[in-house]
Amino acid sequence: MQQQYSNTYESVVRTQVVSGQDQKPLNLGLTDVEGAKAVARRLFDTYDRDRNGQIDNVEVVPMIVDVYKSFNRIFSPARGDIDSFYKVLDRNQDGKITYQDLEDLCIRYLTNQTPTNLRASEAPRQSGIQQPSQTVTSSYRRTQY
């Protein structure tokens, strides 16, 4: 059984799902952003079994069981366990676990970076728009009479 998990680990580290079932090899580790995104994609594709774009309460149960299996533990989650795990994975608290939620989680914990900071730095800068100046010019000063 241990061999099964190390094979899964190797496939997550060394491959990235590009589109559907297509895979391309990566020379990335787990601690860079692209590697973290590859882990998120693999996790999401593994557990979103009905392919509806989100992991629901039923699909999160095998995820919990697999986590415990990786520690050689047999665990049957109760309703409270499922709800707690779901809340941890639902990063934006919208009631759905989406790929974006898993990507944010993987980036945060595998790279020690905040995903929102990454998105802000990746956003294209708008040209021609300047921030208002904080200084007061003479044309705005009140004239005393």
DOMARMAR-123922 format. One record per atom (N, C-alpha, C): atom name; x, y, z. Coordinates in pm, whole numbers, always signed. Layout:
// DOMARMAR-123922
(pt 'CA', (X, Y, Z))
...
END
This chain:
// DOMARMAR-123922
(pt 'N', (+82, -119, +0))
(pt 'CA', (+0, +0, +0))
(pt 'C', (+87, +126, +0))
(pt 'N', (+198, +122, +71))
(pt 'CA', (+287, +237, +76))
(pt 'C', (+337, +274, -63))
(pt 'N', (+362, +172, -145))
(pt 'CA', (+408, +196, -282))
(pt 'C', (+304, +274, -362))
(pt 'N', (+175, +247, -339))
(pt 'CA', (+68, +318, -408))
(pt 'C', (+75, +467, -381))
(pt 'N', (+99, +507, -256))
(pt 'CA', (+104, +647, -223))
(pt 'C', (+228, +714, -277))
(pt 'N', (+340, +645, -278))
(pt 'CA', (+460, +707, -333))
(pt 'C', (+446, +722, -484))
(pt 'N', (+374, +630, -552))
(pt 'CA', (+348, +648, -695))
(pt 'C', (+260, +769, -719))
(pt 'N', (+157, +789, -635))
(pt 'CA', (+71, +906, -648))
(pt 'C', (+151, +1034, -623))
(pt 'N', (+235, +1031, -521))
(pt 'CA', (+319, +1147, -490))
(pt 'C', (+408, +1181, -609))
(pt 'N', (+473, +1080, -667))
(pt 'CA', (+560, +1103, -781))
(pt 'C', (+483, +1161, -899))
(pt 'N', (+361, +1111, -923))
(pt 'CA', (+285, +1162, -1036))
(pt 'C', (+240, +1305, -1014))
(pt 'N', (+211, +1343, -890))
(pt 'CA', (+174, +1481, -861))
(pt 'C', (+292, +1573, -880))
(pt 'N', (+408, +1531, -834))
(pt 'CA', (+527, +1615, -842))
(pt 'C', (+575, +1629, -986))
(pt 'N', (+569, +1523, -1062))
(pt 'CA', (+632, +1523, -1194))
(pt 'C', (+539, +1553, -1311))
(pt 'N', (+407, +1560, -1290))
(pt 'CA', (+317, +1586, -1402))
(pt 'C', (+218, +1695, -1367))
(pt 'N', (+167, +1756, -1472))
(pt 'CA', (+64, +1858, -1455))
(pt 'C', (-44, +1831, -1558))
(pt 'N', (-169, +1827, -1515))
(pt 'CA', (-279, +1809, -1608))
(pt 'C', (-296, +1940, -1683))
(pt 'N', (-287, +1935, -1815))
(pt 'CA', (-296, +2056, -1895))
(pt 'C', (-437, +2077, -1944))
(pt 'N', (-492, +1980, -2012))
(pt 'CA', (-631, +1991, -2055))
(pt 'C', (-691, +1850, -2056))
(pt 'N', (-789, +1830, -1973))
(pt 'CA', (-852, +1698, -1965))
(pt 'C', (-753, +1594, -1917))
(pt 'N', (-728, +1494, -1999))
(pt 'CA', (-638, +1385, -1961))
(pt 'C', (-494, +1408, -2009))
(pt 'N', (-469, +1515, -2085))
(pt 'CA', (-333, +1542, -2133))
(pt 'C', (-244, +1578, -2016))
(pt 'N', (-122, +1527, -2018))
(pt 'CA', (-26, +1559, -1913))
(pt 'C', (+106, +1595, -1978))
(pt 'N', (+178, +1685, -1913))
(pt 'CA', (+312, +1715, -1959))
(pt 'C', (+405, +1712, -1838))
(pt 'N', (+528, +1667, -1857))
(pt 'CA', (+620, +1659, -1743))
(pt 'C', (+661, +1797, -1696))
(pt 'N', (+683, +1807, -1567))
(pt 'CA', (+729, +1931, -1507))
(pt 'C', (+863, +1907, -1441))
(pt 'N', (+946, +2006, -1443))
(pt 'CA', (+1070, +2001, -1368))
(pt 'C', (+1058, +2096, -1250))
(pt 'N', (+947, +2086, -1181))
(pt 'CA', (+918, +2176, -1071))
(pt 'C', (+907, +2097, -942))
(pt 'N', (+929, +2166, -833))
(pt 'CA', (+909, +2105, -703))
(pt 'C', (+774, +2144, -648))
(pt 'N', (+752, +2107, -527))
(pt 'CA', (+625, +2140, -464))
(pt 'C', (+625, +2279, -406))
(pt 'N', (+740, +2340, -388))
(pt 'CA', (+747, +2467, -317))
(pt 'C', (+754, +2588, -407))
(pt 'N', (+726, +2574, -535))
(pt 'CA', (+713, +2690, -621))
(pt 'C', (+568, +2700, -667))
(pt 'N', (+529, +2814, -716))
(pt 'CA', (+389, +2841, -748))
(pt 'C', (+335, +2744, -852))
(pt 'N', (+410, +2721, -958))
(pt 'CA', (+360, +2631, -1063))
(pt 'C', (+347, +2488, -1011))
(pt 'N', (+439, +2444, -927))
(pt 'CA', (+429, +2312, -867))
(pt 'C', (+307, +2301, -776))
(pt 'N', (+281, +2407, -698))
(pt 'CA', (+164, +2408, -610))
(pt 'C', (+36, +2405, -692))
(pt 'N', (+33, +2475, -804))
(pt 'CA', (-85, +2473, -891))
(pt 'C', (-106, +2334, -950))
(pt 'N', (+4, +2265, -982))
(pt 'CA', (-6, +2129, -1037))
(pt 'C', (-64, +2035, -932))
(pt 'N', (-24, +2050, -807))
(pt 'CA', (-79, +1968, -698))
(pt 'C', (-229, +1997, -684))
(pt 'N', (-266, +2124, -687))
(pt 'CA', (-407, +2162, -674))
(pt 'C', (-490, +2102, -788))
(pt 'N', (-438, +2109, -909))
(pt 'CA', (-510, +2054, -1025))
(pt 'C', (-529, +1905, -1010))
(pt 'N', (-424, +1836, -968))
(pt 'CA', (-432, +1691, -953))
(pt 'C', (-533, +1653, -844))
(pt 'N', (-528, +1723, -731))
(pt 'CA', (-624, +1698, -623))
(pt 'C', (-767, +1722, -670))
(pt 'N', (-787, +1836, -735))
(pt 'CA', (-923, +1870, -778))
(pt 'C', (-976, +1767, -878))
(pt 'N', (-893, +1732, -975))
(pt 'CA', (-938, +1635, -1075))
(pt 'C', (-963, +1497, -1015))
(pt 'N', (-889, +1463, -910))
(pt 'CA', (-908, +1334, -844))
(pt 'C', (-1039, +1328, -769))
(pt 'N', (-1076, +1435, -699))
(pt 'CA', (-1191, +1429, -610))
(pt 'C', (-1318, +1491, -667))
(pt 'N', (-1313, +1568, -772))
(pt 'CA', (-1435, +1619, -837))
(pt 'C', (-1484, +1511, -932))
(pt 'N', (-1542, +1409, -877))
(pt 'CA', (-1576, +1290, -954))
(pt 'C', (-1691, +1311, -1052))
(pt 'N', (-1784, +1399, -1021))
(pt 'CA', (-1895, +1423, -1114))
(pt 'C', (-1862, +1534, -1214))
(pt 'N', (-1744, +1590, -1205))
(pt 'CA', (-1692, +1692, -1298))
(pt 'C', (-1786, +1813, -1310))
(pt 'N', (-1842, +1857, -1196))
(pt 'CA', (-1930, +1974, -1200))
(pt 'C', (-1858, +2103, -1160))
(pt 'N', (-1726, +2097, -1141))
(pt 'CA', (-1650, +2217, -1110))
(pt 'C', (-1642, +2252, -963))
(pt 'N', (-1692, +2163, -878))
(pt 'CA', (-1679, +2184, -734))
(pt 'C', (-1680, +2051, -662))
(pt 'N', (-1619, +2050, -545))
(pt 'CA', (-1616, +1931, -461))
(pt 'C', (-1724, +1948, -355))
(pt 'N', (-1821, +1858, -356))
(pt 'CA', (-1932, +1871, -261))
(pt 'C', (-1907, +1785, -137))
(pt 'N', (-2002, +1784, -45))
(pt 'CA', (-1987, +1711, +81))
(pt 'C', (-1964, +1562, +60))
(pt 'N', (-2026, +1505, -41))
(pt 'CA', (-2009, +1363, -68))
(pt 'C', (-1869, +1335, -121))
(pt 'N', (-1817, +1422, -207))
(pt 'CA', (-1685, +1402, -267))
(pt 'C', (-1571, +1433, -171))
(pt 'N', (-1598, +1508, -65))
(pt 'CA', (-1493, +1541, +30))
(pt 'C', (-1465, +1423, +125))
(pt 'N', (-1558, +1332, +140))
(pt 'CA', (-1540, +1217, +230))
(pt 'C', (-1421, +1131, +186))
(pt 'N', (-1411, +1091, +58))
(pt 'CA', (-1293, +1012, +18))
(pt 'C', (-1162, +1089, +39))
(pt 'N', (-1167, +1220, +28))
(pt 'CA', (-1048, +1301, +50))
(pt 'C', (-1003, +1287, +197))
(pt 'N', (-1097, +1296, +288))
(pt 'CA', (-1066, +1282, +431))
(pt 'C', (-1012, +1143, +460))
(pt 'N', (-1078, +1042, +406))
(pt 'CA', (-1036, +904, +428))
(pt 'C', (-894, +883, +374))
(pt 'N', (-865, +938, +256))
(pt 'CA', (-733, +924, +197))
(pt 'C', (-625, +994, +279))
(pt 'N', (-659, +1108, +338))
(pt 'CA', (-563, +1177, +425))
(pt 'C', (-526, +1087, +541))
(pt 'N', (-624, +1028, +604))
(pt 'CA', (-596, +939, +718))
(pt 'C', (-522, +812, +674))
(pt 'N', (-556, +760, +554))
(pt 'CA', (-485, +644, +502))
(pt 'C', (-337, +673, +484))
(pt 'N', (-305, +795, +444))
(pt 'CA', (-164, +831, +424))
(pt 'C', (-86, +826, +555))
(pt 'N', (-156, +830, +668))
(pt 'CA', (-93, +816, +800))
(pt 'C', (-118, +677, +858))
(pt 'N', (-155, +582, +771))
(pt 'CA', (-184, +444, +811))
(pt 'C', (-293, +436, +918))
(pt 'N', (-395, +518, +903))
(pt 'CA', (-508, +518, +995))
(pt 'C', (-637, +492, +917))
(pt 'N', (-725, +418, +978))
(pt 'CA', (-858, +397, +921))
(pt 'C', (-951, +493, +994))
(pt 'N', (-1025, +571, +917))
(pt 'CA', (-1109, +675, +977))
(pt 'C', (-1239, +683, +900))
(pt 'N', (-1347, +687, +971))
(pt 'CA', (-1478, +706, +912))
(pt 'C', (-1531, +840, +964))
(pt 'N', (-1527, +944, +881))
(pt 'CA', (-1563, +1078, +930))
(pt 'C', (-1711, +1092, +964))
(pt 'N', (-1735, +1160, +1074))
(pt 'CA', (-1871, +1195, +1115))
(pt 'C', (-1911, +1325, +1046))
(pt 'N', (-2036, +1362, +1057))
(pt 'CA', (-2088, +1484, +993))
(pt 'C', (-2006, +1607, +1035))
(pt 'N', (-1972, +1618, +1162))
(pt 'CA', (-1893, +1732, +1209))
(pt 'C', (-1754, +1736, +1148))
(pt 'N', (-1692, +1618, +1129))
(pt 'CA', (-1561, +1610, +1065))
(pt 'C', (-1568, +1660, +921))
(pt 'N', (-1672, +1617, +852))
(pt 'CA', (-1691, +1656, +711))
(pt 'C', (-1712, +1807, +703))
(pt 'N', (-1797, +1861, +788))
(pt 'CA', (-1824, +2005, +787))
(pt 'C', (-1697, +2086, +818))
(pt 'N', (-1618, +2040, +916))
(pt 'CA', (-1494, +2111, +951))
(pt 'C', (-1394, +2108, +837))
(pt 'N', (-1376, +1991, +777))
(pt 'CA', (-1282, +1976, +665))
(pt 'C', (-1327, +2064, +548))
(pt 'N', (-1457, +2065, +523))
(pt 'CA', (-1513, +2145, +414))
(pt 'C', (-1484, +2293, +435))
(pt 'N', (-1499, +2340, +559))
(pt 'CA', (-1473, +2481, +590))
(pt 'C', (-1326, +2517, +569))
(pt 'N', (-1237, +2425, +602))
(pt 'CA', (-1095, +2450, +582))
(pt 'C', (-1064, +2464, +433))
(pt 'N', (-1123, +2378, +352))
(pt 'CA', (-1096, +2380, +208))
(pt 'C', (-1166, +2495, +136))
(pt 'N', (-1278, +2539, +186))
(pt 'CA', (-1354, +2649, +124))
(pt 'C', (-1289, +2782, +164))
(pt 'N', (-1182, +2817, +96))
(pt 'CA', (-1099, +2931, +134))
(pt 'C', (-1173, +3064, +129))
(pt 'N', (-1261, +3083, +32))
(pt 'CA', (-1331, +3212, +21))
(pt 'C', (-1468, +3211, +89))
(pt 'N', (-1499, +3102, +159))
(pt 'CA', (-1622, +3091, +239))
(pt 'C', (-1750, +3114, +159))
(pt 'N', (-1753, +3068, +32))
(pt 'CA', (-1874, +3083, -48))
(pt 'C', (-1963, +2959, -47))
(pt 'N', (-1927, +2860, +34))
(pt 'CA', (-2007, +2738, +45))
(pt 'C', (-1975, +2634, -60))
(pt 'N', (-1872, +2657, -143))
(pt 'CA', (-1832, +2563, -247))
(pt 'C', (-1681, +2545, -242))
(pt 'N', (-1635, +2423, -265))
(pt 'CA', (-1492, +2400, -281))
(pt 'C', (-1466, +2394, -431))
(pt 'N', (-1398, +2495, -481))
(pt 'CA', (-1367, +2504, -624))
(pt 'C', (-1217, +2481, -645))
(pt 'N', (-1179, +2472, -771))
(pt 'CA', (-1036, +2459, -801))
(pt 'C', (-959, +2577, -744))
(pt 'N', (-1016, +2697, -751))
(pt 'CA', (-950, +2816, -699))
(pt 'C', (-923, +2804, -550))
(pt 'N', (-1018, +2745, -476))
(pt 'CA', (-997, +2723, -333))
(pt 'C', (-877, +2632, -308))
(pt 'N', (-870, +2521, -382))
(pt 'CA', (-758, +2428, -364))
(pt 'C', (-627, +2491, -409))
(pt 'N', (-632, +2567, -517))
(pt 'CA', (-510, +2634, -564))
(pt 'C', (-459, +2732, -459))
(pt 'N', (-548, +2812, -403))
(pt 'CA', (-509, +2907, -298))
(pt 'C', (-448, +2835, -178))
(pt 'N', (-511, +2725, -138))
(pt 'CA', (-463, +2647, -25))
(pt 'C', (-323, +2590, -53))
(pt 'N', (-306, +2532, -170))
(pt 'CA', (-176, +2474, -206))
(pt 'C', (-67, +2581, -215))
(pt 'N', (-99, +2692, -277))
(pt 'CA', (+0, +2800, -288))
(pt 'C', (+39, +2850, -150))
(pt 'N', (-60, +2871, -67))
(pt 'CA', (-32, +2925, +67))
(pt 'C', (+56, +2832, +150))
(pt 'N', (+24, +2703, +149))
(pt 'CA', (+94, +2611, +238))
(pt 'C', (+215, +2543, +175))
(pt 'N', (+222, +2535, +44))
(pt 'CA', (+339, +2473, -18))
(pt 'C', (+448, +2575, -52))
(pt 'N', (+408, +2699, -80))
(pt 'CA', (+508, +2800, -118))
(pt 'C', (+528, +2905, -10))
(pt 'N', (+443, +2905, +91))
(pt 'CA', (+447, +3006, +197))
(pt 'C', (+425, +3147, +143))
(pt 'N', (+342, +3156, +39))
(pt 'CA', (+305, +3285, -19))
(pt 'C', (+154, +3300, -10))
(pt 'N', (+109, +3424, -8))
(pt 'CA', (-33, +3451, -6))
(pt 'C', (-83, +3461, -150))
(pt 'N', (-181, +3379, -189))
(pt 'CA', (-230, +3381, -327))
(pt 'C', (-283, +3517, -371))
(pt 'N', (-346, +3592, -282))
(pt 'CA', (-399, +3723, -322))
(pt 'C', (-286, +3819, -356))
(pt 'N', (-174, +3810, -286))
(pt 'CA', (-58, +3893, -320))
(pt 'C', (-3, +3855, -455))
(pt 'N', (-2, +3727, -486))
(pt 'CA', (+45, +3682, -617))
(pt 'C', (-43, +3736, -728))
(pt 'N', (-175, +3729, -708))
(pt 'CA', (-267, +3778, -811))
(pt 'C', (-251, +3928, -832))
(pt 'N', (-230, +4002, -724))
(pt 'CA', (-214, +4147, -737))
(pt 'C', (-89, +4180, -815))
(pt 'N', (+18, +4104, -793))
(pt 'CA', (+141, +4132, -866))
(pt 'C', (+133, +4084, -1010))
(pt 'N', (+47, +3985, -1038))
(pt 'CA', (+31, +3935, -1175))
(pt 'C', (-67, +4020, -1256))
(pt 'N', (-147, +4103, -1189))
(pt 'CA', (-249, +4183, -1259))
(pt 'C', (-181, +4284, -1351))
(pt 'N', (-234, +4301, -1470))
(pt 'CA', (-174, +4399, -1561))
(pt 'C', (-194, +4540, -1508))
(pt 'N', (-92, +4619, -1525))
(pt 'CA', (-101, +4758, -1481))
(pt 'C', (-175, +4840, -1586))
(pt 'N', (-261, +4926, -1539))
(pt 'CA', (-337, +5010, -1631))
(pt 'C', (-252, +5132, -1665))
(pt 'N', (-231, +5153, -1793))
(pt 'CA', (-149, +5267, -1833))
(pt 'C', (-236, +5391, -1845))
(pt 'N', (-175, +5503, -1818))
(pt 'CA', (-243, +5630, -1834))
(pt 'C', (-324, +5674, -1713))
(pt 'N', (-339, +5589, -1615))
(pt 'CA', (-414, +5625, -1496))
(pt 'C', (-315, +5651, -1384))
(pt 'N', (-319, +5769, -1331))
(pt 'CA', (-228, +5805, -1225))
(pt 'C', (-305, +5822, -1095))
(pt 'N', (-237, +5792, -988))
(pt 'CA', (-297, +5812, -857))
(pt 'C', (-299, +5962, -827))
(pt 'N', (-403, +6009, -759))
(pt 'CA', (-409, +6151, -726))
(pt 'C', (-295, +6187, -631))
(pt 'N', (-246, +6305, -647))
(pt 'CA', (-136, +6353, -565))
(pt 'C', (-186, +6383, -425))
(pt 'N', (-99, +6361, -328))
(pt 'CA', (-135, +6389, -190))
(pt 'C', (-100, +6531, -150))
(pt 'N', (-31, +6601, -236))
(pt 'CA', (+7, +6738, -203))
(pt 'C', (-98, +6836, -251))
(pt 'N', (-108, +6945, -182))
(pt 'CA', (-205, +7048, -218))
(pt 'C', (-131, +7154, -298))
(pt 'N', (-182, +7184, -415))
(pt 'CA', (-117, +7286, -495))
(pt 'C', (-180, +7422, -466))
(pt 'N', (-113, +7525, -511))
(pt 'CA', (-159, +7661, -482))
(pt 'C', (-294, +7692, -545))
(pt 'N', (-331, +7626, -653))
(pt 'CA', (-459, +7654, -716))
(pt 'C', (-576, +7605, -631))
(pt 'N', (-549, +7513, -537))
(pt 'CA', (-656, +7463, -452))
(pt 'C', (-663, +7534, -317))
(pt 'N', (-566, +7619, -288))
(pt 'CA', (-568, +7689, -160))
(pt 'C', (-671, +7800, -162))
(pt 'N', (-731, +7820, -51))
(pt 'CA', (-829, +7928, -40))
(pt 'C', (-758, +8061, -38))
(pt 'N', (-812, +8150, -106))
(pt 'CA', (-757, +8285, -104))
(pt 'C', (-827, +8365, +4))
(pt 'N', (-754, +8429, +86))
(pt 'CA', (-816, +8512, +189))
(pt 'C', (-836, +8652, +137))
(pt 'N', (-949, +8712, +163))
(pt 'CA', (-978, +8848, +118))
(pt 'C', (-977, +8944, +232))
END
